[in-house]
Amino acid sequence: MIKRTLYFGNPTYLSLQNEQLVIRLPEVEKADVSASFKQQAIKTIPIEDIGIVLLDHKQITITQGLLEALLENNCAVITCDNSHLPVGLLLPLCGNYTQSERFRYQIEASLPLKKQLWQQTVVAKIQNQAAVLRACRNAEIGNMESWTEKVKSGDSDNIEARAAAYYWKNTFPKIDNFVRDREGVYPNNLLNYGYAILRAIVARALVASGMLPTLGIHHRNKYNAYCLADDIMEPYRPFVDKLVLQLYDSNETQSELTTELKRELLGIPVIEVTIQGKRSPLMVAVSTTTASLYKCYCGESRKIIYPSM
């Protein structure tokens, strides 16, 4: 089942009743209208149907009971800052019934294994980046295809960075010297927003698979609580890039992250990808990927299953 992504960008009262998320609007609650009208304005959504909740307004009120219910159902809760960009991510501490055993496998994973997993991750990412350039920009990708064959264990030659430089140079050719930077020019803000949603999807799936999103296979910044999520999301980034490219091509003169653009980006969980030769919504594919990662940690497999474009 594909979980729903809910976005709240206006003043809202969010609470829990009968295992349902209850949505009330302050302007209706305070208005001088009939009780029946107020009752009709209340919306409810089953907690079990929700995968991600995105809170993007300072006047949103959410109850502790609702937060508890969301986390118990492995829902990711994202909060936004003054610029309406995701700034916080709340995940459950326990997402799998054999969690302590899975943590142990993850913690005891050998360095050679983690280097091999990172090699696979980089190869999958470059392959998908090449597919984006071919499909959206009709760019030359022979060099990227060649680079995928040169990625060593642990990517010791940093082929990922070489491919990224070529990729971003050709992704937005109409923007002089475009650089992928969190604080950079449009459409970096769209990429930031899309990647934040993707990160939440991946972190949620890692918790559900019984792993710590903090302990990465390559990323190891001591200030980053989601190093493993940042590792595993790499081959999925090109799917976000492709969506942003399409939005950019249709809105070249638009530099603000509008409600309409957010609505499009909130569709990331249901983007269709191909994984193991089958079509699948991105959110479902990520769960396949994280499940395969656990099998690598526990010795059942040596290969992470990633999507192809």
C-alpha positions in Angstrom: 0.0 0.0 0.0 1.3 3.5 -0.9 1.2 5.8 2.1 -0.2 9.3 1.7 1.9 12.5 1.9 0.1 15.3 3.6 1.0 19.0 3.3 -0.3 21.7 5.7 0.6 25.2 4.7 -2.1 27.2 6.5 -3.2 27.6 10.2 -4.6 24.3 11.2 -5.6 22.3 14.3 -4.3 18.7 14.0 -5.4 16.1 16.6 -6.2 12.4 17.0 -9.6 10.7 17.5 -10.4 7.0 16.9 -7.1 6.3 15.1 -7.9 9.2 12.7 -6.0 12.4 12.0 -8.5 15.1 12.6 -8.1 18.4 10.7 -9.8 21.5 11.9 -9.5 25.1 10.5 -9.1 27.9 13.1 -11.1 30.4 11.0 -14.0 28.0 10.9 -13.8 27.0 14.6 -13.8 30.7 15.7 -16.4 31.9 13.1 -20.0 32.7 14.1 -21.5 29.8 12.1 -23.7 26.9 13.0 -22.4 23.8 14.8 -23.4 21.7 11.9 -21.4 23.8 9.5 -18.3 23.5 11.8 -18.8 19.7 11.9 -19.0 19.4 8.2 -15.7 21.4 7.8 -13.8 18.8 9.9 -11.8 16.3 7.8 -10.4 13.0 9.0 -7.8 10.6 7.6 -6.9 7.1 8.9 -3.5 7.2 10.6 -2.5 3.9 8.9 -2.8 5.5 5.5 -0.3 8.3 6.2 3.5 8.0 5.4 4.7 11.6 5.5 3.3 14.8 7.2 4.8 18.1 6.1 4.1 21.1 8.4 4.7 24.5 6.7 3.1 27.2 8.9 3.9 28.6 12.3 0.2 28.6 13.3 -0.2 24.8 13.1 -1.2 23.2 16.3 -0.5 19.4 16.7 -1.3 17.3 19.7 1.1 15.0 21.5 -1.4 12.1 21.0 -1.4 12.6 17.2 2.5 12.7 17.1 2.6 9.5 19.1 0.1 7.8 16.8 2.0 8.9 13.7 5.3 7.7 15.0 3.8 4.4 16.1 2.7 3.9 12.5 6.2 4.7 11.2 5.2 8.1 9.7 7.8 10.8 9.0 7.0 14.3 10.3 8.7 17.2 8.5 8.8 20.8 9.7 9.7 23.8 7.6 11.5 27.1 8.3 10.7 30.7 7.5 11.7 30.1 3.9 9.2 27.3 3.7 12.0 24.8 3.2 12.1 21.5 5.2 14.3 22.0 8.3 13.4 19.2 10.7 12.6 15.5 10.5 10.9 13.4 13.2 11.1 9.6 13.0 10.2 6.7 15.4 12.9 5.2 17.5 11.6 1.7 17.0 10.4 0.6 13.6 11.2 -3.2 13.5 10.5 -6.1 15.9 14.1 -7.4 15.6 15.7 -4.0 15.8 18.5 -4.7 18.3 19.7 -7.7 16.2 19.6 -5.5 13.1 21.4 -2.7 14.8 24.2 -5.2 15.7 24.6 -6.4 12.1 24.7 -2.8 10.9 27.3 -1.7 13.6 29.5 -4.7 13.0 29.5 -4.4 9.2 33.1 -4.6 7.9 34.9 -1.8 6.1 35.4 -3.8 2.9 31.6 -4.5 2.8 30.7 -0.8 3.3 33.2 0.1 0.5 31.6 -2.4 -1.9 28.2 -1.1 -1.0 29.3 2.5 -1.7 30.8 1.4 -5.0 27.4 -0.1 -6.0 25.7 3.1 -4.9 27.9 5.4 -6.9 27.6 3.3 -10.0 23.8 3.3 -9.7 23.7 7.0 -9.2 25.9 7.8 -12.2 23.9 5.5 -14.4 20.6 7.3 -13.4 22.2 10.7 -13.9 23.3 9.6 -17.4 19.7 8.5 -18.1 18.4 12.0 -17.1 20.9 13.8 -19.4 20.0 11.5 -22.3 16.2 11.8 -21.8 15.9 15.5 -20.9 18.9 17.2 -22.5 20.0 14.8 -25.3 23.5 15.3 -23.9 26.6 13.2 -24.7 26.8 10.5 -21.9 29.5 8.2 -23.3 31.9 9.6 -20.7 29.5 8.9 -17.8 28.9 5.3 -19.0 32.7 4.9 -19.1 33.0 6.3 -15.6 30.6 3.7 -14.2 33.1 1.0 -15.2 35.9 2.8 -13.4 34.4 3.1 -10.0 36.5 1.2 -7.5 35.6 -0.2 -4.1 34.8 2.8 -1.9 35.1 5.1 -5.0 38.7 5.8 -4.0 39.2 7.9 -7.2 36.1 10.0 -6.4 34.5 9.3 -9.8 31.2 10.5 -8.2 32.5 14.1 -8.0 33.8 13.9 -11.6 30.4 12.7 -12.9 28.6 15.3 -10.8 30.6 18.2 -12.3 29.7 17.1 -15.8 26.1 16.3 -14.9 25.3 19.7 -13.4 27.1 21.5 -16.2 24.8 20.0 -18.7 21.6 19.8 -16.6 20.8 23.5 -16.8 22.7 24.8 -19.8 20.7 28.0 -20.0 22.1 29.1 -16.6 25.6 30.3 -16.8 28.0 28.3 -14.6 25.2 26.6 -12.7 26.4 25.0 -9.5 24.4 22.7 -7.3 24.4 24.5 -4.0 21.9 24.7 -1.2 22.0 28.5 -1.2 22.4 28.7 -5.0 20.3 30.2 -7.7 16.9 28.9 -8.9 16.1 26.0 -9.3 18.4 25.0 -6.4 15.4 25.8 -4.1 13.3 23.2 -5.9 16.1 20.6 -5.6 16.4 21.4 -1.9 12.7 20.8 -1.4 12.6 17.7 -3.4 15.7 16.2 -1.8 14.2 16.9 1.7 11.1 14.9 0.8 13.3 12.1 -0.7 15.4 12.0 2.5 12.4 11.6 4.6 11.1 8.7 2.5 14.5 7.0 2.7 14.9 7.6 6.4 11.4 6.3 7.1 12.2 3.1 5.1 15.5 2.5 6.9 13.7 2.7 10.3 11.0 0.3 9.0 13.8 -2.1 8.0 15.3 -1.9 11.5 18.4 0.2 10.8 19.9 3.3 12.2 19.7 6.2 9.7 22.6 7.8 11.5 25.3 5.2 10.7 26.3 5.5 7.1 28.3 3.4 4.7 30.1 6.5 3.3 28.8 9.7 4.8 30.1 10.1 8.4 29.7 13.8 9.4 29.4 13.7 13.2 26.7 16.5 13.0 24.5 14.6 10.6 21.8 12.4 12.1 20.9 10.8 8.7 24.2 9.7 7.2 22.8 6.4 6.0 19.7 8.0 4.5 22.0 10.4 2.6 24.0 7.4 1.3 21.0 5.3 0.1 19.1 8.2 -1.4 22.0 9.0 -3.9 20.7 6.8 -6.8 17.2 8.2 -6.2 18.3 11.8 -6.5 18.1 11.7 -10.4 14.4 10.9 -10.2 13.9 14.2 -8.3 16.3 15.9 -10.7 14.2 14.8 -13.7 11.0 16.2 -12.1 12.7 19.5 -11.3 14.0 19.7 -14.8 10.5 19.3 -16.2 9.2 22.0 -13.8 12.1 24.3 -14.7 11.5 23.9 -18.4 7.9 24.9 -17.9 8.7 27.7 -15.4 12.0 29.2 -16.5 11.0 32.7 -15.3 9.7 31.5 -12.0 12.2 31.7 -9.2 10.0 31.3 -6.1 8.9 28.0 -4.6 5.2 28.4 -5.2 2.3 26.4 -3.9 1.8 24.8 -7.3 5.5 23.8 -7.5 5.3 22.3 -4.0 2.3 20.3 -5.0 4.2 18.8 -7.9 7.2 18.0 -5.7 5.0 16.4 -3.1 4.3 13.8 -5.7 7.8 12.4 -5.4 6.7 9.3 -3.3 4.5 8.1 -6.2 7.0 8.7 -9.1 7.2 5.6 -11.1 10.6 3.8 -11.1 11.9 0.5 -12.4 13.4 -1.8 -9.8 14.2 -5.5 -10.4 12.7 -5.2 -13.8 9.3 -4.1 -12.5 7.5 -0.7 -12.3 7.0 0.6 -8.8 6.1 3.8 -7.0 9.3 5.3 -5.6 8.2 4.9 -2.0 7.7 1.2 -2.4 11.0 0.9 -4.3 12.9 2.6 -1.5 11.5 -0.1 0.9 12.9 -2.8 -1.5 16.3 -1.0 -1.4 16.5 -0.8 2.4 15.4 -4.4 2.8 18.2 -5.5 0.5 20.6 -3.4 2.4 19.8 -5.3 5.6 20.4 -8.6 3.8 23.9 -7.2 2.9 24.5 -6.4 6.6 23.4 -9.8 7.8 25.3 -11.8 5.2 22.4 -13.0 3.0 23.5 -10.9 0.0 26.3 -8.7 -1.3 24.2 -6.4 -3.5 21.9 -3.5 -2.8 18.9 -3.4 -5.1 18.6 0.1 -6.6 16.2 1.4 -9.3 17.1 2.2 -12.8 15.8 4.9 -15.0 
